Amino acid sequence: MNSSSELEKTLQVMAAWPLHEVLGKCDALGKAGQVMPAIGLYQLWLRSNNHPLAYIAWFNLSTLLGQIKQYGQAEDACRRALEINFNLHQARLNLGHHLENQGRVAEAWVVWKDAEVRLCAPENDEQEDLLVHALNNLARSLEVARKYDEAEAYLIKSLKVNSDQSSVLSHYVHLRQKQCKWPVYEVPTAKVTVNQMMMATSALAALAATDDPAMQLLAAREFVHSKLERPVKRKKKNPKNQGEKIRIGYLSGDLCMHAVGLLTVELFELHNREKFEVFGFCWSKEDASPLRARIVKAFDHLVKIGHLNDFDSAKVIESYDIDILVDLQGLTNGARPNILMHRPAGATQISYLGLPGTSALPTVDYILADPYVFPPELGPYMTEKPLYVPNCYQVSDRKRDVGPPLTRAECGLPDDKFVYAAFNNNYKITPEVFSCWMKILLEVPDSVLWLMADNIWSEDNMRAFAKLYGVDPKRMIFSGRAQPPEYMARLALPDLFLDTFPYNAGTTANDILWMGTPILTRSGRSYISRMCGSLLRAAQLDGLIASDEKDYIRKAVAIGLKGSVLDAIGPDLDKNFRGSALFDMDSLVIDIENAMISVLEERCGSHLNG
């Protein structure tokens, strides 16, 4: 008997297997990582059988097809399952996922809303978990689509069904921050307490919610302990030979048209190639931007790991024998901290830029800082040790694209008023900061406040709150987002930018100072609330750093009444910001490299790069 006839006979036997045997075999194959053979067996059996319970096989097949990103085929398998058993709500929920993964989000909403209606029926009252799944899918995807009001409504529905959902509460808190819905900690249902909401606040949201570094640490630790894998033991690292190049790896999904990409591109370009070999490990968007092209060109090696899971990504990083792995994302949106938990190659791991605070990741050794942004008293609340550079820690891009000059009239601004501006993301605006701004406008009647129109709900809420303070909402001028060149040109128009607290401006402050416009900040106790102050000190603008709320209002009012920072702060103001230490990138890159060499020398006990 030849091999082809033997194979045909084997397939005939497998096609005749009872359903339970097929399910067991495919389950075993899937757990062993043999997804394709499992898919083949399901397809073989389904072609040959018209079993009344075949919907189970179709549903399982759809799940496996989804794992290999064959979303169209997975959609078809889900629909076949529902044709046989219309009440298989798991298939309906998965169908929505497969539609969403094909970019057909509106169709996914229809499917999930249909699932919600069906699961709310009395006969399905024991399928609460599935109902919550449907509601959470709707909330998540609507938030991504920036339909914040609808997303919040579905989060509240979900919490009314099951109030013990920390991840849902986390989204609820941050969504209210984005909409400037104050107070943020307003309970969505009587079953939820304010304490639950505070404990569920994400690390990123906590940076905007409180200047208490202990609370910020608690939020980060809660995420690490509840969401991440256990850290692996550090691998032994062979010492570098004297003169051997140090291998630096940068880890990020934001190496594109993003704040992190905008700041770091010149850092990558300026690294000393005689001492360092520079790698980028990224899952960034291929946005076809000139910035993305510059970033790609700036690396000696760009390794894309977006298609790999965290374990395999760590293995890839390890294969390059990286000495220092710099994480540019922390716990922010799209981050992959589990890669760091694997400690690839036993590299020294450093946090930088992406999360301006502690990540609480036990595998991250250092955070790049300067003595102002990370003073000694902050140490007990940071799991990372400070890796200091002598001046401002933040890198810049001196080649950033600036559009043609704009007039105030072109941006809807008055020529005869003092223009305050605040362009930070709306979730960074707290009711306390907004109260300061309203008091400033009341004290400086011949002024306006120029704000970023991030979403209609935040705009409406801020206008409503302005009325409560007795400020005419027309004195607040909202502008939509702009492409980077136009955005940069806008920054030259205001008289004074007003920073947020505790979440200071970072990239925005850097851009503002590059355009020669002053920004007033307030420094507090946390890393994030000292960020803008660090930039101002490097630009020799210490007079624009307020120590508390009263000082912030006093300085802003004085500048507004005088009509210029020069008159209000003093004649020693240096308007040539670009010539300051803040933008001395050549020196800063050398300082960063020296700091990196020092930690490696300390670890291996020998002198490097002789």
C-alpha positions as CSV (number, residue, x, y, z in Angstrom):
1,M,0.0,0.0,0.0
2,N,1.5,3.4,-1.0
3,S,1.7,6.4,1.3
4,S,-1.1,8.3,-0.4
5,S,-3.6,5.5,0.1
6,E,-2.5,5.2,3.7
7,L,-3.0,8.9,4.2
8,E,-6.5,8.7,2.6
9,K,-7.4,5.8,4.9
10,T,-6.2,7.7,7.9
11,L,-8.3,10.8,7.0
12,Q,-11.4,8.6,6.4
13,V,-10.9,7.2,9.9
14,M,-10.5,10.6,11.5
15,A,-13.5,12.0,9.6
16,A,-15.6,9.2,11.2
17,W,-14.4,10.0,14.7
18,P,-17.2,10.8,17.2
19,L,-17.4,14.5,18.1
20,H,-16.0,14.2,21.6
21,E,-12.9,12.5,20.2
22,V,-12.3,15.3,17.7
23,L,-12.7,17.9,20.4
24,G,-10.2,16.1,22.7
25,K,-7.7,15.7,19.9
26,C,-7.9,19.3,18.7
27,D,-7.7,20.6,22.3
28,A,-4.5,18.6,22.8
29,L,-3.1,19.9,19.6
30,G,-3.9,23.5,20.4
31,K,-2.3,23.3,23.9
32,A,0.8,21.8,22.2
33,G,1.0,24.8,19.9
34,Q,0.0,22.8,16.9
35,V,-2.8,25.2,15.8
36,M,-2.7,24.3,12.0
37,P,-3.2,20.6,12.5
38,A,-6.0,21.3,14.9
39,I,-7.6,23.6,12.3
40,G,-7.2,20.9,9.6
41,L,-8.8,18.2,11.7
42,Y,-11.8,20.4,12.5
43,Q,-12.2,21.3,8.8
44,L,-11.9,17.7,7.8
45,W,-14.5,16.5,10.3
46,L,-17.0,19.3,9.6
47,R,-16.9,18.5,5.8
48,S,-17.9,15.0,6.5
49,N,-20.4,15.4,9.4
50,N,-23.8,17.0,9.9
51,H,-23.9,16.4,13.6
52,P,-26.5,18.4,15.7
53,L,-23.7,19.6,18.0
54,A,-21.4,20.6,15.2
55,Y,-21.8,24.2,16.3
56,I,-19.2,23.4,19.0
57,A,-16.7,22.4,16.4
58,W,-17.5,25.5,14.3
59,F,-17.1,27.7,17.3
60,N,-13.8,26.1,18.3
61,L,-12.6,26.4,14.7
62,S,-13.4,30.1,14.7
63,T,-11.3,30.6,17.8
64,L,-8.3,28.9,16.3
65,L,-8.6,30.8,13.1
66,G,-8.7,34.0,15.1
67,Q,-5.4,33.0,16.8
68,I,-3.7,32.9,13.4
69,K,-5.4,36.2,12.4
70,Q,-7.5,34.6,9.6
71,Y,-10.4,36.8,10.7
72,G,-12.5,36.5,7.6
73,Q,-12.5,32.7,7.9
74,A,-13.1,33.0,11.6
75,E,-16.1,35.2,11.0
76,D,-17.6,32.5,8.6
77,A,-17.1,29.8,11.2
78,C,-18.9,31.9,13.8
79,R,-21.8,32.4,11.5
80,R,-22.0,28.7,10.7
81,A,-22.1,28.0,14.5
82,L,-24.9,30.5,14.9
83,E,-26.9,29.0,12.0
84,I,-27.0,25.7,14.0
85,N,-27.4,27.2,17.4
86,F,-28.7,30.8,17.4
87,N,-28.5,31.0,21.2
88,L,-24.7,30.3,21.3
89,H,-23.9,33.8,22.6
90,Q,-20.2,33.0,22.9
91,A,-20.1,32.8,19.1
92,R,-22.0,36.1,18.8
93,L,-19.4,37.8,21.1
94,N,-16.5,36.3,19.1
95,L,-18.1,37.3,15.8
96,G,-17.9,40.9,17.0
97,H,-14.2,40.5,17.7
98,H,-13.5,39.0,14.3
99,L,-15.5,41.9,12.6
100,E,-13.5,44.5,14.7
101,N,-10.2,42.9,13.7
102,Q,-11.2,43.3,10.0
103,G,-11.8,47.0,10.6
104,R,-15.6,46.6,10.5
105,V,-16.2,48.2,13.9
106,A,-19.7,49.5,13.2
107,E,-20.8,46.0,12.3
108,A,-19.2,44.7,15.5
109,W,-21.2,47.2,17.5
110,V,-24.4,45.9,16.0
111,V,-23.5,42.3,16.9
112,W,-22.5,43.2,20.5
113,K,-25.6,45.3,21.0
114,D,-27.7,42.4,19.7
115,A,-25.9,40.2,22.2
116,E,-26.7,42.6,25.0
117,V,-30.4,42.6,24.2
118,R,-30.5,38.8,24.1
119,L,-28.5,38.3,27.3
120,C,-30.7,40.7,29.2
121,A,-33.7,38.5,28.5
122,P,-35.0,36.7,31.7
123,E,-34.1,33.2,30.3
124,N,-30.4,34.3,30.2
125,D,-30.1,35.6,33.7
126,E,-27.5,33.0,34.5
127,Q,-25.2,34.2,31.7
128,E,-24.1,37.4,33.5
129,D,-20.4,37.0,32.5
130,L,-21.3,37.0,28.8
131,L,-23.5,40.1,29.3
132,V,-20.5,41.8,31.0
133,H,-18.3,40.7,28.1
134,A,-20.6,42.3,25.6
135,L,-20.9,45.5,27.5
136,N,-17.2,45.8,28.0
137,N,-16.5,45.2,24.3
138,L,-18.8,48.0,23.4
139,A,-17.3,50.4,26.0
140,R,-13.7,49.6,25.0
141,S,-14.3,49.9,21.2
142,L,-16.4,53.1,21.6
143,E,-13.7,54.7,23.6
144,V,-11.1,53.9,20.9
145,A,-13.5,55.5,18.4
146,R,-13.6,58.5,20.7
147,K,-17.3,58.2,21.4
148,Y,-16.7,58.9,25.0
149,D,-20.3,59.5,26.2
150,E,-21.5,56.2,24.8
151,A,-18.4,54.4,26.1
152,E,-19.0,55.7,29.6
153,A,-22.7,54.7,29.5
154,Y,-21.7,51.1,28.7
155,L,-19.1,51.0,31.5
156,I,-21.8,52.1,34.0
157,K,-24.1,49.3,32.7
158,S,-21.3,46.8,33.1
159,L,-20.6,48.0,36.7
160,K,-24.3,47.7,37.6
161,V,-24.2,44.1,36.5
162,N,-20.9,43.4,38.3
163,S,-19.3,46.1,40.4
164,D,-16.2,44.0,41.2
165,Q,-14.3,44.9,38.0
166,S,-11.2,46.9,38.6
167,S,-10.2,47.1,34.9
168,V,-13.6,48.5,34.1
169,L,-13.3,51.0,37.0
170,S,-9.9,52.0,35.7
171,H,-11.3,52.8,32.3
172,Y,-14.2,54.7,33.9
173,V,-11.9,56.9,35.9
174,H,-9.7,57.8,32.9
175,L,-12.6,58.3,30.7
176,R,-14.0,60.9,33.1
177,Q,-10.6,62.6,33.2
178,K,-10.6,62.8,29.4
179,Q,-14.0,64.5,29.4
180,C,-13.1,66.8,32.3
181,K,-16.1,65.4,34.2
182,W,-15.5,66.6,37.7
183,P,-15.4,65.3,40.3
184,V,-13.6,62.4,38.5
185,Y,-14.3,60.1,41.5
186,E,-18.0,60.1,41.2
187,V,-19.3,56.6,41.9
188,P,-21.2,55.1,38.8
189,T,-23.5,53.0,41.0
190,A,-24.2,52.6,44.7
191,K,-22.4,49.2,44.6
192,V,-19.1,51.0,43.9
193,T,-17.1,53.0,46.5
194,V,-14.7,55.8,46.0
195,N,-12.0,53.7,47.5
196,Q,-12.6,51.0,44.8
197,M,-12.2,53.7,42.2
198,M,-9.0,55.0,43.7
199,M,-7.5,51.6,44.0
200,A,-8.4,50.8,40.4
201,T,-6.9,54.0,39.0
202,S,-4.3,53.2,36.4
203,A,-0.7,54.3,36.7
204,L,-1.1,56.8,33.9
205,A,-4.3,58.2,35.3
206,A,-2.8,58.4,38.8
207,L,-0.1,60.8,37.5
208,A,-2.8,63.3,36.6
209,A,-4.9,62.6,39.7
210,T,-2.5,63.1,42.5
211,D,0.9,64.6,43.4
212,D,1.4,62.1,46.2
213,P,4.2,59.8,45.0
214,A,3.1,57.1,47.4
215,M,-0.3,57.0,45.6
216,Q,1.4,56.9,42.3
217,L,3.6,54.0,43.5
218,L,0.5,52.2,44.8
219,A,-1.3,52.5,41.4
220,A,1.7,51.1,39.5
221,R,2.3,48.3,42.0
222,E,-1.4,47.3,41.8
223,F,-1.1,47.0,38.0
224,V,2.2,45.0,38.2
225,H,0.9,42.6,40.8
226,S,-2.6,42.0,39.2
227,K,-1.7,42.1,35.4
228,L,1.8,41.0,34.8
229,E,3.8,37.7,34.9
230,R,6.2,36.9,37.7
231,P,9.7,38.2,37.0
232,V,12.4,35.7,35.9
233,K,15.7,35.5,37.7
234,R,18.3,37.7,36.2
235,K,20.6,35.9,33.8
236,K,24.4,36.1,34.3
237,K,25.9,38.6,31.9
238,N,29.4,38.1,30.5
239,P,31.6,41.2,31.1
240,K,32.4,43.3,28.1
241,N,35.9,43.3,26.8
242,Q,37.7,46.6,27.0
243,G,37.0,48.6,23.8
244,E,34.1,46.3,22.8
245,K,31.0,48.2,21.7
246,I,28.2,48.5,24.1
247,R,24.9,47.3,22.7
248,I,21.9,49.6,23.6
249,G,18.4,48.5,22.8
250,Y,15.4,50.9,22.8
251,L,12.1,49.2,23.4
252,S,8.9,51.0,22.3
253,G,5.7,51.0,20.3
254,D,5.9,54.8,19.9
255,L,8.8,55.1,17.5
256,C,6.6,57.0,15.0
257,M,4.6,60.2,14.9
258,H,4.2,60.2,18.7
259,A,5.5,62.4,21.5
260,V,8.2,59.8,22.3
261,G,9.3,59.5,18.7
262,L,9.4,63.3,18.3
263,L,11.7,63.7,21.3
264,T,14.1,60.8,20.8
265,V,15.0,60.7,17.1
266,E,18.1,63.0,17.4
267,L,19.2,61.0,20.4
268,F,19.3,57.9,18.2
269,E,21.2,59.8,15.5
270,L,23.8,61.3,17.9
271,H,24.9,58.1,19.7
272,N,28.7,57.6,19.4
273,R,29.0,54.7,17.0
274,E,32.6,54.1,18.0
275,K,31.4,53.1,21.5
276,F,27.8,52.0,21.0
277,E,25.8,49.8,18.7
278,V,22.2,51.0,18.7
279,F,19.1,48.7,18.3
280,G,15.4,49.5,18.1
281,F,12.9,46.8,19.2
282,C,9.6,48.1,18.2
283,W,5.9,47.4,17.5
284,S,5.3,50.9,16.2
285,K,2.8,52.0,13.6
286,E,4.2,52.2,10.0
287,D,2.6,55.7,9.6
288,A,4.7,56.6,6.5
289,S,5.7,59.8,8.2
290,P,9.1,61.5,7.6
291,L,9.7,61.1,11.3
292,R,9.3,57.4,11.1
293,A,11.7,57.2,8.2
294,R,14.3,59.3,10.2
295,I,13.9,57.0,13.3
296,V,14.3,53.8,11.2
297,K,17.4,55.2,9.6
298,A,18.9,56.3,12.9
299,F,19.2,52.8,14.3
300,D,22.0,50.5,13.4
301,H,19.4,47.7,13.6
302,L,15.6,48.0,13.7
303,V,14.0,44.8,14.9
304,K,10.2,44.6,14.5
305,I,8.5,42.5,17.2
306,G,4.9,43.5,16.8
307,H,4.0,40.0,15.5
308,L,5.6,38.2,18.4
309,N,4.2,37.5,21.9
310,D,6.1,38.9,24.9
311,F,8.0,35.7,25.6
312,D,9.2,35.3,22.0
313,S,10.0,39.1,21.8
314,A,12.3,38.7,24.9
315,K,14.0,35.8,23.2
316,V,14.7,37.9,20.1
317,I,16.1,40.7,22.2
318,E,18.3,38.1,24.0
319,S,19.6,36.8,20.8
320,Y,21.2,40.2,20.1
321,D,23.1,40.1,23.4
322,I,21.9,43.5,24.5
323,D,23.8,45.2,27.3
324,I,21.4,48.0,28.2
325,L,17.7,47.9,27.4
326,V,15.9,51.3,27.6
327,D,12.2,51.1,28.0
328,L,10.5,54.1,26.4
329,Q,6.9,53.2,27.3
330,G,6.6,52.1,30.9
331,L,2.9,51.3,31.7
332,T,1.4,53.7,29.2
333,N,-1.1,52.7,26.5
334,G,0.2,49.9,24.2
335,A,3.2,49.1,26.5
336,R,4.5,45.5,26.8
337,P,6.0,45.4,30.3
338,N,6.0,41.6,30.3
339,I,9.0,41.7,28.0
340,L,10.9,43.5,30.7
341,M,9.8,40.9,33.3
342,H,11.8,38.3,31.2
343,R,15.0,40.3,31.7
344,P,16.2,39.5,28.2
345,A,20.0,38.7,28.0
346,G,20.3,39.8,31.6
347,A,20.6,43.4,30.3
348,T,20.6,46.4,32.6
349,Q,17.1,47.8,32.2
350,I,16.4,51.6,32.3
351,S,13.1,53.5,32.2
352,Y,13.1,56.7,30.2
353,L,10.6,59.3,28.9
354,G,7.4,57.2,28.3
355,L,6.3,57.0,31.9
356,P,7.4,60.0,33.9
357,G,7.2,58.2,37.2
358,T,7.8,54.9,38.8
359,S,6.7,51.8,36.9
360,A,7.0,49.5,40.0
361,L,8.5,46.9,37.7
362,P,10.9,44.8,39.8
363,T,13.1,44.1,36.7
364,V,13.7,47.8,35.8
365,D,17.0,48.9,37.5
366,Y,17.1,52.6,36.8
367,I,15.2,55.6,35.6
368,L,17.0,58.3,33.7
369,A,16.7,61.6,35.6
370,D,18.3,64.8,36.7
371,P,18.7,66.1,40.3
372,Y,15.7,68.4,40.0
373,V,13.2,66.0,38.6
374,F,14.2,63.2,41.0
375,P,15.3,64.8,44.3
376,P,16.5,62.5,47.1
377,E,13.3,62.8,49.0
378,L,11.5,61.1,46.1
379,G,13.7,58.0,46.4
380,P,11.4,56.0,48.8
381,Y,8.6,56.1,46.3
382,M,10.5,55.0,43.2
383,T,11.3,51.3,42.6
384,E,14.0,52.4,40.1
385,K,17.3,53.9,41.2
386,P,18.0,57.3,39.6
387,L,20.5,57.4,36.8
388,Y,21.5,61.0,36.8
389,V,22.6,63.4,34.1
390,P,23.9,66.8,35.4
391,N,21.4,69.0,33.5
392,C,17.8,68.4,32.3
393,Y,17.2,64.8,31.6
394,Q,14.9,65.3,28.5
395,V,16.2,65.0,25.0
396,S,15.1,67.1,22.1
397,D,15.0,67.3,18.3
398,R,16.6,70.4,16.9
399,K,15.5,69.4,13.4
400,R,11.8,69.4,14.2
401,D,9.6,70.7,11.4
402,V,8.1,74.2,11.9
403,G,5.5,75.6,9.6
404,P,5.2,79.1,8.2
405,P,4.4,81.8,10.8
406,L,0.8,82.3,11.6
407,T,-1.2,85.3,12.7
408,R,-3.4,85.4,15.7
409,A,-6.4,86.2,13.4
410,E,-5.7,83.0,11.5
411,C,-6.2,81.0,14.7
412,G,-9.2,83.0,15.9
413,L,-7.3,84.9,18.5
414,P,-7.6,88.6,19.4
415,D,-4.7,90.9,18.6
416,D,-5.5,93.3,21.5
417,K,-5.8,90.8,24.4
418,F,-3.2,89.0,26.6
419,V,-3.3,85.4,25.4
420,Y,-2.8,82.6,27.9
421,A,-2.7,79.1,26.4
422,A,-2.8,75.5,27.7
423,F,-2.3,72.8,25.1
424,N,-1.8,69.8,27.4
425,N,-4.1,66.8,26.9
426,N,-7.4,67.4,28.5
427,Y,-7.1,64.4,31.0
428,K,-4.3,66.3,32.6
429,I,-6.6,69.2,33.5
430,T,-7.9,68.8,37.1
431,P,-10.7,70.9,38.7
432,E,-8.0,72.5,40.9
433,V,-5.9,73.6,37.9
434,F,-9.0,74.9,36.1
435,S,-10.0,76.8,39.2
436,C,-6.6,78.6,39.1
437,W,-7.1,79.5,35.4
438,M,-10.5,81.0,36.1
439,K,-9.1,83.0,39.0
440,I,-6.4,84.3,36.7
441,L,-8.9,85.3,34.0
442,L,-10.9,87.2,36.6
443,E,-7.8,89.0,37.8
444,V,-6.7,89.8,34.2
445,P,-9.9,91.0,32.6
446,D,-8.2,91.9,29.3
447,S,-7.2,88.3,28.6
448,V,-8.3,85.1,27.0
449,L,-7.4,81.4,27.4
450,W,-6.6,79.3,24.3
451,L,-7.2,75.6,24.8
452,M,-6.9,72.4,22.8
453,A,-10.3,71.0,21.7
454,D,-9.7,67.4,22.4
455,N,-13.3,66.3,22.5
456,I,-16.7,67.9,22.6
457,W,-17.5,66.7,26.1
458,S,-14.4,68.2,27.8
459,E,-15.1,71.5,25.9
460,D,-18.7,71.6,27.0
461,N,-17.8,70.7,30.6
462,M,-15.1,73.4,30.8
463,R,-17.5,76.0,29.4
464,A,-20.1,75.1,32.0
465,F,-17.6,75.3,34.8
466,A,-16.4,78.7,33.6
467,K,-19.9,80.0,34.0
468,L,-19.9,78.8,37.6
469,Y,-16.8,80.9,38.3
470,G,-18.4,83.9,36.7
471,V,-16.1,83.8,33.6
472,D,-17.7,84.3,30.2
473,P,-17.1,81.0,28.3
474,K,-16.4,83.1,25.2
475,R,-13.1,84.0,26.8
476,M,-12.0,80.4,26.3
477,I,-11.0,79.8,22.7
478,F,-10.8,76.1,21.6
479,S,-8.8,74.9,18.6
480,G,-8.6,71.4,17.2
481,R,-5.5,69.4,16.7
482,A,-3.1,70.3,13.9
483,Q,-0.3,68.6,12.0
484,P,3.1,69.0,13.6
485,P,4.4,71.9,11.4
486,E,1.2,74.0,12.0
487,Y,1.1,73.0,15.6
488,M,4.6,74.3,16.1
489,A,3.8,77.5,14.4
490,R,0.8,78.0,16.7
491,L,3.1,77.9,19.8
492,A,4.7,81.2,18.9
493,L,1.4,83.1,19.2
494,P,0.4,83.1,22.9
495,D,2.0,85.5,25.5
496,L,2.2,82.8,28.2
497,F,1.5,79.1,28.4
498,L,-0.1,77.8,31.6
499,D,1.1,74.3,32.7
500,T,-1.0,71.6,34.3
501,F,-0.4,70.1,37.7
502,P,0.5,67.5,38.8
503,Y,0.9,66.2,35.3
504,N,3.3,68.7,33.8
505,A,3.9,69.3,30.1
506,G,6.7,67.3,28.7
507,T,7.0,67.2,24.9
508,T,4.6,70.1,24.8
509,A,6.8,72.2,27.1
510,N,9.9,71.3,25.0
511,D,8.1,72.5,21.8
512,I,6.9,75.7,23.5
513,L,10.3,76.7,24.6
514,W,11.8,75.8,21.2
515,M,9.4,78.4,19.7
516,G,10.6,81.0,22.2
517,T,7.4,81.2,24.2
518,P,7.5,81.1,28.0
519,I,5.5,78.6,30.1
520,L,4.6,79.0,33.7
521,T,4.7,75.7,35.7
522,R,4.2,74.5,39.3
523,S,6.6,72.0,40.8
524,G,5.5,69.5,43.4
525,R,6.7,66.3,45.0
526,S,6.5,63.8,42.2
527,Y,8.7,63.2,39.2
528,I,5.8,64.1,36.8
529,S,5.1,67.4,38.7
530,R,8.8,68.5,38.4
531,M,9.2,67.7,34.7
532,C,8.5,71.1,33.3
533,G,10.5,72.8,36.0
534,S,13.5,70.8,35.0
535,L,13.2,72.1,31.4
536,L,12.8,75.7,32.6
537,R,15.9,75.5,34.9
538,A,17.9,74.3,31.9
539,A,16.5,77.2,29.9
540,Q,17.5,79.6,32.7
541,L,13.9,80.4,33.4
542,D,13.7,79.5,37.1
543,G,11.4,82.5,37.7
544,L,8.6,80.7,35.8
545,I,8.5,77.9,38.4
546,A,5.8,78.3,41.0
547,S,6.1,76.6,44.4
548,D,2.4,76.3,45.1
549,E,-1.1,77.2,43.9
550,K,-1.0,80.8,45.2
551,D,2.4,81.4,43.7
552,Y,1.2,80.0,40.4
553,I,-1.8,82.4,40.3
554,R,0.3,85.4,41.5
555,K,2.9,84.9,38.8
556,A,0.3,84.3,36.0
557,V,-1.6,87.4,37.1
558,A,1.5,89.6,37.3
559,I,2.7,88.6,33.9
560,G,-0.8,89.2,32.4
561,L,-1.2,92.6,33.9
562,K,2.4,93.7,33.0
563,G,1.8,92.4,29.5
564,S,5.1,90.4,29.2
565,V,7.2,88.0,31.1
566,L,10.2,90.3,30.7
567,D,8.4,93.0,32.7
568,A,7.0,90.7,35.3
569,I,9.8,88.3,36.0
570,G,12.8,90.5,35.4
571,P,15.3,91.9,32.9
572,D,17.6,88.9,33.1
573,L,15.1,86.7,31.2
574,D,17.0,85.0,28.3
575,K,14.7,84.8,25.3
576,N,17.3,82.9,23.3
577,F,16.0,79.6,24.6
578,R,17.5,77.6,21.8
579,G,21.0,78.5,22.9
580,S,20.4,77.3,26.4
581,A,21.5,74.0,28.0
582,L,18.1,72.6,27.4
583,F,18.8,72.2,23.7
584,D,22.5,71.3,23.9
585,M,21.8,67.8,22.6
586,D,25.5,67.0,21.9
587,S,26.4,67.4,25.6
588,L,23.2,65.7,26.8
589,V,23.8,62.6,24.7
590,I,27.4,62.4,26.0
591,D,26.1,62.7,29.5
592,I,23.5,59.9,28.9
593,E,26.2,57.7,27.4
594,N,28.6,58.3,30.3
595,A,25.8,57.4,32.7
596,M,25.1,54.2,30.9
597,I,28.8,53.3,30.8
598,S,29.0,53.9,34.6
599,V,26.3,51.4,35.4
600,L,27.9,48.8,33.3
601,E,31.3,49.4,34.8
602,E,29.8,49.1,38.2
603,R,28.1,45.8,37.3
604,C,31.1,44.2,35.7
605,G,33.8,45.8,37.9
606,S,36.0,46.9,35.0
607,H,36.7,49.9,32.8
608,L,34.9,49.9,29.4
609,N,35.5,51.6,26.1
610,G,39.0,52.4,26.9
